[in-house]
Amino acid sequence: MKSFSKKVAVITGAGSGMGRYLAVLLAKAGADVAICEINQTTLAETEQMVKVYPVNVSSHVLDVADKAAIDALPAQVIEQHGHVDMVFNNAGVTVDSSFEDMSETDWDWVMNINLHGVINGTRAFLPHLQKRPEAALINISSIFGMITVPNQSVYHVAKFAVRGFTECLAKELKESKVQIHCVHPGHIGTNIVTNARMNTREDTVNPMQEMMGKLIGIGSTQEEMADFFRNNGMHPSRASNIILNGVLKNKKRIFVGADAKLMDLSQRLFPMHYDKVFPLFTMPLTLLRNKKPLNF
């Protein structure tokens, strides 16, 4: 893809984090945007940020777990924008719990958003993307689609599956005009922990929270973890900029952040023991990570 000017982009999970700044940066680059989010309040906030730029923006209150709503979305977007050139399947959630203690309801909640939302969004929009002279489908996986940690089984299943689905799709469509991208962010300062469902059993210890507490002395409550995650990750505007540069360069795999690249390398070098080297770069990267937003 040569540029984003005059393109139309659909972005799910656009009410905050990377989705919000993908919308803002695309609008700044001259693209019209169709922003989608389940939270009407945060969606309206993103809309106001985008309207600073002279582009057409449409807002869609959308639950990506609702297949009927996803199926209806292309017609709504085309009615307002005329066509679709890019789709960012970005919406995502997590549950912090061991598999043994996780309810089937929580498992399905994550899978329906993180995996089926991506698949259904791809199925709904792909025929429209294929009609364009150049187009791009961008599915957000995670570095947790490459490596695993305790208490994130459902998130890993979904993100590994997004990776497999997207990479297979890229091979199937290699002769088409549709670029296919799989994105693997590391620690980005978003609200995913704030919005997560947490296992509250008092007789269990969260291994990740315990490790982070030992490394950097943060508390173990959801609020404390959420504040740390949001305030100490790469600013989502910078992450979004990396993603968009990867699309322009037609990178099939887009790693976001040095931590994502190092974690990917560590699992290649130490397939069964990569977690043992994480503390060697977790602390330095936490201190050096660029947490400041881009200048708009």
Backbone hydrogen bonds in HBPLUS format (Angstrom, degrees):
<---DONOR---> <-ACCEPTOR-->    atom                        ^
c    i                          cat <-CA-CA->   ^        H-A-AA   ^      H-
h    n   atom  resd res      DA  || num        DHA   H-A  angle D-A-AA Bond
n    s   type  num  typ     dist DA aas  dist angle  dist       angle   num
A0007-LYS N   A0004-PHE O   3.11 MM   3  5.41 160.8  2.15 130.4 130.2     1
A0006-LYS N   A0030-GLY O   3.00 MM  24  5.89 160.2  2.04 129.0 126.6     2
A0032-ASP N   A0007-LYS O   2.83 MM  25  6.16 150.1  1.92 172.4 166.0     3
A0085-ASP N   A0008-VAL O   2.89 MM  77  5.22 161.0  1.92 141.9 147.6     4
A0086-MET N   A0008-VAL O   3.04 MM  78  6.32 148.0  2.14 156.3 155.2     5
A0009-ALA N   A0032-ASP O   2.91 MM  23  6.30 161.1  1.94 151.2 155.1     6
A0034-ALA N   A0009-ALA O   2.76 MM  25  6.11 158.4  1.81 161.1 164.1     7
A0010-VAL N   A0086-MET O   2.85 MM  76  6.16 159.5  1.89 145.3 150.3     8
A0088-PHE N   A0010-VAL O   2.75 MM  78  6.07 163.9  1.78 163.6 169.2     9
A0011-ILE N   A0034-ALA O   3.01 MM  23  6.32 162.5  2.04 160.4 160.5    10
A0036-CYS N   A0011-ILE O   2.85 MM  25  5.92 151.2  1.94 175.6 168.4    11
A0012-THR N   A0088-PHE O   3.14 MM  76  6.40 169.9  2.15 175.8 172.7    12
A0014-ALA N   A0036-CYS O   2.92 MM  22  5.60 173.5  1.92 156.4 155.8    13
A0020-ARG N   A0016-SER O   3.17 MM   4  4.78 159.4  2.22 113.4 115.8    14
A0021-TYR N   A0017-GLY O   3.26 MM   4  6.63 162.8  2.29 152.7 157.0    15
A0022-LEU N   A0018-MET O   2.74 MM   4  5.87 144.1  1.87 153.1 163.2    16
A0023-ALA N   A0019-GLY O   3.20 MM   4  6.36 157.5  2.25 142.4 147.4    17
A0024-VAL N   A0020-ARG O   3.07 MM   4  6.41 155.8  2.13 143.4 150.3    18
A0025-LEU N   A0021-TYR O   2.92 MM   4  5.87 169.7  1.93 143.2 146.6    19
A0026-LEU N   A0022-LEU O   2.94 MM   4  5.95 155.7  2.00 143.9 151.2    20
A0027-ALA N   A0023-ALA O   2.95 MM   4  6.07 158.7  2.00 145.3 151.5    21
A0028-LYS N   A0024-VAL O   2.89 MM   4  6.13 154.9  1.96 147.0 154.5    22
A0029-ALA N   A0025-LEU O   3.00 MM   4  6.20 138.5  2.18 136.5 147.3    23
A0029-ALA N   A0026-LEU O   3.07 MM   3  4.98 123.3  2.41  91.4 106.2    24
A0031-ALA N   A0026-LEU O   2.89 MM   5  5.31 166.1  1.91 145.7 142.5    25
A0030-GLY N   A0027-ALA O   2.97 MM   3  5.05 158.5  2.02 104.3 110.8    26
A0033-VAL N   A0056-ASN O   3.08 MM  23  6.61 144.6  2.21 152.3 162.7    27
A0058-SER N   A0033-VAL O   3.03 MM  25  6.56 154.2  2.10 151.2 159.0    28
A0035-ILE N   A0058-SER O   2.89 MM  23  6.29 146.0  2.01 173.0 170.6    29
A0060-HIS N   A0035-ILE O   2.86 MM  25  6.14 150.8  1.95 163.9 168.7    30
A0037-GLU N   A0060-HIS O   3.16 MM  23  6.65 151.7  2.25 155.2 161.3    31
A0062-LEU N   A0037-GLU O   2.94 MM  25  5.21 151.5  2.03 107.6 116.0    32
A0043-LEU N   A0039-ASN O   3.01 MM   4  6.11 151.6  2.09 150.2 159.2    33
A0044-ALA N   A0040-GLN O   3.04 MM   4  6.17 151.7  2.12 140.5 146.7    34
A0045-GLU N   A0041-THR O   3.20 MM   4  6.54 146.1  2.32 140.3 149.4    35
A0046-THR N   A0042-THR O   3.06 MM   4  6.37 157.5  2.11 148.2 152.8    36
A0047-GLU N   A0043-LEU O   2.95 MM   4  6.22 156.2  2.01 147.3 154.5    37
A0048-GLN N   A0044-ALA O   3.08 MM   4  6.35 152.3  2.16 145.0 150.8    38
A0049-MET N   A0045-GLU O   3.20 MM   4  6.54 149.5  2.30 143.1 151.1    39
A0049-MET N   A0046-THR O   3.05 MM   3  5.07 117.6  2.46  95.6 111.2    40
A0050-VAL N   A0046-THR O   2.95 MM   4  6.25 154.0  2.02 154.6 161.8    41
A0051-LYS N   A0047-GLU O   2.97 MM   4  6.11 149.1  2.06 147.8 156.0    42
A0053-TYR N   A0050-VAL O   3.02 MM   3  6.01 169.4  2.03 129.4 131.7    43
A0055-VAL N   A0053-TYR O   2.81 MM   2  5.68 139.0  1.98 107.0  94.6    44
A0066-ASP N   A0063-ASP O   2.92 MM   3  5.52 165.0  1.95 120.9 125.7    45
A0069-ALA N   A0066-ASP O   3.07 MM   3  5.34 119.7  2.45 102.7 117.1    46
A0070-ILE N   A0066-ASP O   3.04 MM   4  6.40 154.4  2.11 152.8 160.6    47
A0071-ASP N   A0067-LYS O   2.84 MM   4  6.07 162.5  1.87 155.2 159.9    48
A0072-ALA N   A0068-ALA O   3.10 MM   4  6.27 140.4  2.26 138.5 148.2    49
A0073-LEU N   A0070-ILE O   3.11 MM   3  5.15 143.9  2.24 100.5 111.1    50
A0076-GLN N   A0073-LEU O   3.00 MM   3  5.10 116.1  2.42 101.7 117.9    51
A0077-VAL N   A0073-LEU O   2.93 MM   4  6.18 162.2  1.96 164.8 169.9    52
A0078-ILE N   A0074-PRO O   2.86 MM   4  6.02 169.5  1.87 156.8 159.9    53
A0079-GLU N   A0075-ALA O   2.95 MM   4  5.95 149.1  2.04 139.0 147.5    54
A0080-GLN N   A0076-GLN O   3.33 MM   4  6.56 144.0  2.47 137.8 145.5    55
A0080-GLN N   A0077-VAL O   3.10 MM   3  5.32 126.9  2.40  99.3 112.3    56
A0081-HIS N   A0077-VAL O   2.76 MM   4  5.86 145.4  1.88 152.2 163.8    57
A0082-GLY N   A0078-ILE O   2.72 MM   4  4.45 146.2  1.83 119.3 126.9    58
A0136-ALA N   A0085-ASP O   2.94 MM  51  6.49 151.3  2.03 154.8 163.3    59
A0087-VAL N   A0136-ALA O   3.09 MM  49  6.63 147.3  2.20 150.4 160.4    60
A0138-ILE N   A0087-VAL O   2.82 MM  51  6.07 175.2  1.82 173.5 172.7    61
A0089-ASN N   A0138-ILE O   2.88 MM  49  6.22 149.1  1.98 155.6 165.6    62
A0140-ILE N   A0089-ASN O   3.12 MM  51  6.12 166.6  2.14 154.0 151.5    63
A0197-ARG N   A0094-THR O   3.20 MM 103  6.66 156.6  2.26 146.9 150.9    64
A0096-ASP N   A0197-ARG O   2.76 MM 101  6.23 154.6  1.82 160.6 168.2    65
A0199-ASN N   A0096-ASP O   2.80 MM 103  5.99 142.6  1.94 171.1 163.2    66
A0097-SER N   A0151-ASN O   3.12 MM  54  4.61 145.2  2.25 130.0 130.6    67
A0102-MET N   A0099-PHE O   3.23 MM   3  5.17 151.9  2.32  99.7 108.0    68
A0107-TRP N   A0103-SER O   3.07 MM   4  6.37 160.0  2.11 147.9 153.8    69
A0108-ASP N   A0104-GLU O   2.95 MM   4  6.12 167.3  1.97 149.7 152.6    70
A0109-TRP N   A0105-THR O   2.99 MM   4  6.15 147.8  2.10 141.8 151.1    71
A0110-VAL N   A0106-ASP O   3.22 MM   4  6.51 162.2  2.25 153.6 154.7    72
A0111-MET N   A0107-TRP O   3.07 MM   4  6.31 172.0  2.07 155.6 158.2    73
A0112-ASN N   A0108-ASP O   2.84 MM   4  5.77 161.2  1.87 149.2 154.1    74
A0113-ILE N   A0109-TRP O   3.36 MM   4  6.47 144.7  2.50 137.1 144.9    75
A0114-ASN N   A0110-VAL O   2.75 MM   4  5.71 159.7  1.79 163.5 167.2    76
A0115-LEU N   A0111-MET O   3.06 MM   4  5.20 150.3  2.15 125.1 133.7    77
A0116-HIS N   A0111-MET O   2.94 MM   5  6.31 165.0  1.97 162.0 165.6    78
A0117-GLY N   A0112-ASN O   2.99 MM   5  5.95 112.6  2.46 118.5 135.7    79
A0118-VAL N   A0115-LEU O   3.04 MM   3  5.24 120.6  2.41 100.5 114.8    80
A0119-ILE N   A0115-LEU O   2.94 MM   4  6.28 165.3  1.97 158.0 162.0    81
A0120-ASN N   A0116-HIS O   2.80 MM   4  5.79 168.2  1.81 148.3 152.5    82
A0121-GLY N   A0117-GLY O   2.95 MM   4  5.85 149.8  2.05 132.8 141.9    83
A0122-THR N   A0118-VAL O   2.90 MM   4  6.05 155.1  1.97 145.6 152.5    84
A0123-ARG N   A0119-ILE O   2.89 MM   4  6.14 164.4  1.91 153.0 157.3    85
A0124-ALA N   A0120-ASN O   2.93 MM   4  6.05 155.2  1.99 144.4 151.0    86
A0125-PHE N   A0121-GLY O   3.09 MM   4  6.17 156.8  2.15 146.2 151.4    87
A0126-LEU N   A0122-THR O   2.87 MM   4  5.57 153.1  1.94 153.6 158.5    88
A0128-HIS N   A0125-PHE O   2.96 MM   3  5.39 126.8  2.25 111.7 125.7    89
A0129-LEU N   A0125-PHE O   2.98 MM   4  6.26 155.0  2.05 156.1 164.2    90
A0130-GLN N   A0126-LEU O   2.98 MM   4  6.14 155.8  2.04 156.3 161.9    91
A0131-LYS N   A0128-HIS O   3.24 MM   3  5.39 152.5  2.32 101.4 109.5    92
A0132-ARG N   A0129-LEU O   3.10 MM   3  5.56 163.1  2.13 114.9 120.2    93
A0135-ALA N   A0177-LYS O   3.34 MM  42  6.39 155.5  2.40 148.6 142.9    94
A0179-GLN N   A0135-ALA O   2.81 MM  44  6.09 172.8  1.82 142.6 140.6    95
A0137-LEU N   A0179-GLN O   2.79 MM  42  6.14 159.2  1.83 164.0 168.9    96
A0181-HIS N   A0137-LEU O   2.92 MM  44  6.25 157.7  1.97 166.0 169.6    97
A0139-ASN N   A0181-HIS O   2.97 MM  42  6.23 166.8  1.99 165.8 161.5    98
A0183-VAL N   A0139-ASN O   2.99 MM  44  6.27 162.9  2.02 158.7 162.1    99
A0141-SER N   A0183-VAL O   2.75 MM  42  5.41 143.1  1.88 142.6 154.6   100
A0145-GLY N   A0142-SER O   2.87 MM   3  5.05 151.3  1.95 105.5 109.3   101
A0143-ILE N   A0185-PRO O   2.97 MM  42  5.67 139.3  2.14 157.5 145.0   102
A0146-MET N   A0143-ILE O   2.89 MM   3  5.23 153.3  1.96 112.0 116.1   103
A0147-ILE N   A0143-ILE O   3.02 MM   4  6.40 152.5  2.10 150.8 159.2   104
A0156-HIS N   A0152-GLN O   2.87 MM   4  6.08 162.8  1.90 161.8 167.0   105
A0157-VAL N   A0153-SER O   2.92 MM   4  6.15 164.0  1.95 152.9 157.2   106
A0158-ALA N   A0154-VAL O   3.08 MM   4  6.23 164.8  2.10 146.4 150.0   107
A0159-LYS N   A0155-TYR O   2.90 MM   4  6.07 167.7  1.91 153.0 156.8   108
A0160-PHE N   A0156-HIS O   2.78 MM   4  5.76 165.0  1.80 156.5 160.3   109
A0161-ALA N   A0157-VAL O   3.06 MM   4  6.04 152.1  2.14 136.7 145.0   110
A0162-VAL N   A0158-ALA O   2.85 MM   4  6.16 149.3  1.95 146.1 154.9   111
A0163-ARG N   A0159-LYS O   3.06 MM   4  6.22 158.2  2.11 140.7 146.3   112
A0164-GLY N   A0160-PHE O   2.96 MM   4  6.29 162.9  1.99 150.4 154.5   113
A0165-PHE N   A0161-ALA O   2.81 MM   4  5.93 168.8  1.82 155.5 158.9   114
A0166-THR N   A0162-VAL O   2.89 MM   4  5.92 165.5  1.91 148.9 153.3   115
A0167-GLU N   A0163-ARG O   2.93 MM   4  6.03 165.5  1.95 154.2 158.3   116
A0168-CYS N   A0164-GLY O   3.02 MM   4  6.06 153.0  2.09 143.7 151.0   117
A0169-LEU N   A0165-PHE O   2.96 MM   4  6.14 157.3  2.01 145.0 151.8   118
A0170-ALA N   A0166-THR O   2.92 MM   4  6.17 150.1  2.01 145.0 153.1   119
A0171-LYS N   A0167-GLU O   3.28 MM   4  6.54 147.6  2.40 137.1 143.9   120
A0171-LYS N   A0168-CYS O   3.10 MM   3  5.25 121.9  2.46  97.8 111.8   121
A0172-GLU N   A0168-CYS O   2.98 MM   4  6.33 157.0  2.04 151.1 158.0   122
A0173-LEU N   A0169-LEU O   2.92 MM   4  6.06 145.8  2.04 150.1 158.6   123
A0176-SER N   A0173-LEU O   2.93 MM   3  5.20 160.8  1.96 113.6 120.0   124
A0182-CYS N   A0252-LYS O   2.80 MM  70  6.12 165.6  1.82 164.6 167.5   125
A0254-ILE N   A0182-CYS O   2.91 MM  72  6.22 161.9  1.95 154.6 157.5   126
A0184-HIS N   A0254-ILE O   2.73 MM  70  5.97 170.0  1.74 158.2 158.6   127
A0256-VAL N   A0184-HIS O   3.08 MM  72  6.04 164.3  2.10 130.6 129.3   128
A0186-GLY N   A0256-VAL O   2.94 MM  70  5.90 142.9  2.08 157.5 157.4   129
A0234-MET N   A0187-HIS O   3.06 MM  47  6.44 160.2  2.10 147.2 140.8   130
A0190-THR N   A0188-ILE O   2.83 MM   2  5.81 122.4  2.16 117.6 100.8   131
A0189-GLY N   A0234-MET O   2.82 MM  45  5.53 173.2  1.82 144.4 146.2   132
A0195-ASN N   A0191-ASN O   2.98 MM   4  6.21 153.9  2.05 156.7 162.9   133
A0196-ALA N   A0193-VAL O   3.18 MM   3  4.89 154.5  2.25  96.0 103.7   134
A0210-GLU N   A0206-ASN O   2.91 MM   4  6.09 159.0  1.95 157.2 164.0   135
A0211-MET N   A0207-PRO O   2.90 MM   4  6.10 157.6  1.95 147.0 152.7   136
A0212-MET N   A0208-MET O   2.93 MM   4  6.12 168.2  1.94 153.6 156.7   137
A0213-GLY N   A0209-GLN O   2.88 MM   4  5.95 152.2  1.96 143.6 151.8   138
A0214-LYS N   A0210-GLU O   3.09 MM   4  6.32 152.1  2.17 144.1 150.5   139
A0215-LEU N   A0211-MET O   2.96 MM   4  6.20 155.8  2.02 149.7 156.9   140
A0216-ILE N   A0212-MET O   2.90 MM   4  5.89 173.6  1.90 153.9 155.9   141
A0217-GLY N   A0213-GLY O   2.81 MM   4  4.42 132.5  2.03 119.8 126.2   142
A0225-MET N   A0221-THR O   2.92 MM   4  6.15 166.7  1.94 156.8 160.7   143
A0226-ALA N   A0222-GLN O   2.77 MM   4  5.85 157.3  1.82 149.4 156.3   144
A0227-ASP N   A0223-GLU O   2.96 MM   4  6.12 159.4  2.00 146.2 151.3   145
A0228-PHE N   A0224-GLU O   3.02 MM   4  6.23 161.3  2.06 146.3 151.6   146
A0229-PHE N   A0225-MET O   2.83 MM   4  6.01 166.3  1.85 151.3 155.5   147
A0230-ARG N   A0226-ALA O   2.91 MM   4  6.02 165.1  1.93 151.0 154.9   148
A0231-ASN N   A0227-ASP O   2.95 MM   4  5.91 159.8  1.99 147.2 153.1   149
A0232-ASN N   A0228-PHE O   2.95 MM   4  5.68 134.4  2.16 150.0 156.6   150
A0235-HIS N   A0290-ASN O   3.28 MM  55  6.81 156.7  2.34 145.3 145.1   151
A0238-ARG N   A0235-HIS O   2.90 MM   3  5.52 129.6  2.16 117.6 129.6   152
A0239-ALA N   A0235-HIS O   3.17 MM   4  6.56 156.4  2.23 148.1 155.4   153
A0240-SER N   A0236-PRO O   2.87 MM   4  5.96 160.0  1.91 144.6 149.7   154
A0241-ASN N   A0237-SER O   3.05 MM   4  6.21 148.6  2.15 136.9 145.2   155
A0242-ILE N   A0238-ARG O   3.06 MM   4  6.35 151.5  2.14 146.2 152.9   156
A0243-ILE N   A0239-ALA O   3.04 MM   4  6.37 158.1  2.08 150.0 155.9   157
A0244-LEU N   A0240-SER O   2.97 MM   4  6.24 164.2  2.00 152.7 156.1   158
A0245-ASN N   A0241-ASN O   2.98 MM   4  6.16 155.7  2.04 145.7 152.4   159
A0246-GLY N   A0242-ILE O   2.94 MM   4  6.16 149.2  2.04 144.9 153.6   160
A0247-VAL N   A0243-ILE O   2.99 MM   4  6.37 143.1  2.13 145.4 155.8   161
A0248-LEU N   A0244-LEU O   3.03 MM   4  6.34 161.0  2.07 149.2 153.4   162
A0249-LYS N   A0245-ASN O   3.00 MM   4  6.22 142.8  2.14 141.2 151.4   163
A0251-LYS N   A0246-GLY O   2.91 MM   5  5.22 172.4  1.92 153.5 155.5   164
A0250-ASN N   A0247-VAL O   3.01 MM   3  4.84 155.0  2.07 100.3 108.1   165
A0261-LYS N   A0257-GLY O   3.25 MM   4  6.63 159.9  2.29 147.8 152.8   166
A0262-LEU N   A0258-ALA O   2.86 MM   4  6.06 158.8  1.90 152.4 158.4   167
A0263-MET N   A0259-ASP O   2.85 MM   4  5.95 158.5  1.89 149.6 155.7   168
A0264-ASP N   A0260-ALA O   2.99 MM   4  6.12 155.9  2.05 145.0 151.6   169
A0265-LEU N   A0261-LYS O   2.98 MM   4  6.20 156.4  2.04 141.8 148.6   170
A0266-SER N   A0262-LEU O   2.82 MM   4  6.01 156.9  1.88 147.3 153.8   171
A0267-GLN N   A0263-MET O   3.11 MM   4  6.31 152.7  2.19 144.6 150.2   172
A0268-ARG N   A0264-ASP O   3.23 MM   4  6.47 137.5  2.42 138.5 149.6   173
A0268-ARG N   A0265-LEU O   3.09 MM   3  5.12 128.5  2.36  95.8 109.9   174
A0269-LEU N   A0265-LEU O   2.98 MM   4  6.28 152.3  2.05 151.6 159.3   175
A0270-PHE N   A0266-SER O   2.76 MM   4  5.75 158.7  1.81 148.4 155.0   176
A0273-HIS N   A0270-PHE O   3.14 MM   3  5.26 139.9  2.31 105.0 116.6   177
A0276-LYS N   A0273-HIS O   3.11 MM   3  5.80 155.9  2.17 118.1 124.4   178
A0277-VAL N   A0274-TYR O   3.13 MM   3  5.75 155.3  2.19 115.5 121.9   179
A0278-PHE N   A0275-ASP O   3.38 MM   3  5.28 150.9  2.47  96.4 104.5   180
A0280-LEU N   A0277-VAL O   3.04 MM   3  5.52 145.4  2.16 113.8 123.7   181
A0281-PHE N   A0278-PHE O   3.10 MM   3  5.84 151.4  2.18 121.2 127.4   182
A0282-THR N   A0278-PHE O   2.93 MM   4  5.88 137.4  2.11 154.0 165.9   183
A0285-LEU N   A0281-PHE O   3.13 MM   4  5.96 159.5  2.17 140.2 146.4   184
A0286-THR N   A0282-THR O   3.00 MM   4  6.11 147.2  2.11 144.5 153.9   185
A0287-LEU N   A0283-MET O   3.14 MM   4  6.42 152.7  2.22 153.4 159.8   186
A0288-LEU N   A0284-PRO O   2.96 MM   4  6.13 145.7  2.08 145.2 155.3   187
A0289-ARG N   A0285-LEU O   2.83 MM   4  5.46 136.7  2.02 144.6 150.4   188
